Amino acid sequence: MAILRRSPSSEKRSSSLGAKAPKGYFVVYVGLNEKKRFVIPVSYLNHSSFQELLFQAEEEYGFDHPMGGLTIPCSQDLFVNLTSRLSRT
Protein backbone atom coordinates (compact mmCIF):
# COMPACT_ATOMS: atom_id res chain seq x y z
CA MET A 1 0.00 0.00 0.00
CA ALA A 2 1.34 3.44 -0.92
CA ILE A 3 1.87 6.07 1.74
CA LEU A 4 0.94 9.72 1.35
CA ARG A 5 2.60 11.99 3.86
CA ARG A 6 1.81 15.63 4.50
CA SER A 7 3.44 18.13 6.81
CA PRO A 8 0.55 19.42 8.96
CA SER A 9 1.75 22.97 9.66
CA SER A 10 3.61 25.75 7.92
CA GLU A 11 6.24 25.72 10.71
CA LYS A 12 6.98 22.06 10.09
CA ARG A 13 6.91 22.63 6.33
CA SER A 14 9.45 25.43 6.49
CA SER A 15 11.76 23.39 8.70
CA SER A 16 11.48 20.39 6.37
CA LEU A 17 12.13 22.20 3.09
CA GLY A 18 15.60 20.70 2.92
CA ALA A 19 14.52 17.27 4.16
CA LYS A 20 14.98 14.48 1.69
CA ALA A 21 12.29 12.02 0.74
CA PRO A 22 12.84 8.33 1.46
CA LYS A 23 13.99 6.09 -1.39
CA GLY A 24 11.15 5.50 -3.85
CA TYR A 25 9.35 8.74 -2.92
CA PHE A 26 9.55 12.39 -3.95
CA VAL A 27 8.37 15.71 -2.58
CA VAL A 28 5.71 17.91 -4.14
CA TYR A 29 4.18 21.17 -2.94
CA VAL A 30 0.46 21.44 -3.56
CA GLY A 31 -2.00 24.29 -3.34
CA LEU A 32 -3.45 27.30 -5.04
CA ASN A 33 -2.57 29.81 -2.31
CA GLU A 34 -0.93 28.12 0.67
CA LYS A 35 1.37 25.30 -0.43
CA LYS A 36 1.62 22.08 1.58
CA ARG A 37 4.45 19.58 1.31
CA PHE A 38 3.56 15.99 0.39
CA VAL A 39 5.86 12.98 0.10
CA ILE A 40 4.48 10.59 -2.49
CA PRO A 41 5.59 7.37 -4.21
CA VAL A 42 7.51 7.65 -7.48
CA SER A 43 5.11 5.05 -8.92
CA TYR A 44 2.45 7.79 -9.21
CA LEU A 45 4.42 9.20 -12.14
CA ASN A 46 3.15 6.30 -14.27
CA HIS A 47 -0.52 7.24 -13.89
CA SER A 48 -2.13 9.41 -16.57
CA SER A 49 -4.17 11.39 -14.02
CA PHE A 50 -0.99 12.33 -12.14
CA GLN A 51 0.74 13.15 -15.42
CA GLU A 52 -2.07 15.64 -16.08
CA LEU A 53 -1.18 17.43 -12.84
CA LEU A 54 2.44 17.51 -13.97
CA PHE A 55 1.36 19.06 -17.27
CA GLN A 56 -0.56 21.75 -15.34
CA ALA A 57 2.55 22.41 -13.23
CA GLU A 58 4.62 22.78 -16.40
CA GLU A 59 2.08 25.20 -17.87
CA GLU A 60 1.98 27.26 -14.67
CA TYR A 61 5.63 27.27 -13.59
CA GLY A 62 7.73 25.84 -16.40
CA PHE A 63 10.90 24.66 -14.69
CA ASP A 64 10.95 27.50 -12.14
CA HIS A 65 9.21 26.11 -9.06
CA PRO A 66 8.99 28.77 -6.33
CA MET A 67 9.06 26.28 -3.45
CA GLY A 68 12.38 24.80 -4.53
CA GLY A 69 10.68 21.52 -5.45
CA LEU A 70 7.94 20.38 -7.78
CA THR A 71 4.91 22.63 -7.21
CA ILE A 72 1.48 21.46 -8.36
CA PRO A 73 -1.16 24.19 -8.85
CA CYS A 74 -4.35 22.44 -7.75
CA SER A 75 -6.44 22.36 -4.59
CA GLN A 76 -5.11 20.19 -1.81
CA ASP A 77 -8.47 18.39 -1.61
CA LEU A 78 -8.27 17.42 -5.29
CA PHE A 79 -4.68 16.23 -4.83
CA VAL A 80 -5.52 14.11 -1.76
CA ASN A 81 -8.53 12.64 -3.56
CA LEU A 82 -6.40 11.74 -6.61
CA THR A 83 -3.55 10.23 -4.60
CA SER A 84 -6.04 8.25 -2.49
CA ARG A 85 -7.44 6.71 -5.68
CA LEU A 86 -3.92 6.00 -7.00
CA SER A 87 -2.92 4.26 -3.77
CA ARG A 88 -5.74 1.73 -4.30
CA THR A 89 -4.56 0.74 -7.79
N, C-alpha and C positions, 0 to 999 in steps of 0.2 A: 504494500500500500504506500502511495506517495505521501510525503509530508509537506504541508504548506506552513511556513512559519512567517509570523509578522511581528515586528517590534511594536508594542502597544502604545508607546508614548514618544513624543518628539524628543524628549531628553535622551531616552534610550537610543532612538534613531540617530541623533547627532553623535552620540558616543560610539556608535557601531558603524559609522560610515566607512571606516578603514577596515572593519572586520571582514575576514574572508569567509566565503561560503564553504561548507564541507564538500568533499569530493563528490561529483555527480550532481551538484546543485549550482545555481547561480543567483545573483541578487538582481532584483528589479525594484524600481520605485514607481508606485502607482498612485494616480490621483489627478483630479482636474485642478484643484487649488492646493490643498495640503497633500504632500506626497508621503506615502508610507512605504517602508522597506519590507519586501517579501523575499524569502529564500525559497526557491522552487526547483524542482527536478529538471535537469537538462532534457529529459525525455519529452517534456512538453513542447520542445522546439519542433518535434515531428508532427504535431497536430495542426491541421489547417486552420482551426479556429484561433489557436495561439499565434500562428503565422500572420493572421489578419491583424492582430494587435501589434505585431512587430512592424507590419506595413504602415499602420497608423502612426507608430512612433517615428518611423523613418520620414513620413510626410510632415509630421509636426516638428521634429528636432533635427532631422538629418543625422549626422554623426556627432553633433554637439549636444550632449546630454547634460543639462544643468546640475544634476545631482551627483555627477561623477561616475554614474553607472547607468545602465539601461533604464530609461524613463518611459513609462507607458501612459499615454494620455487618455485614460478612461476612468469611470467611477470605480471606487474600490469595491462597491457591491457587485458590479458587473464582473470585475476581475475575480473576486472570491467565488462567485457563482460558476464562472467558466472553469477555474482551477479545480473546484469541487467535482464538476462533471468529468474533467480529465483524469482526476485521481481514481475514478471508478472504472476507467477503461483499461 
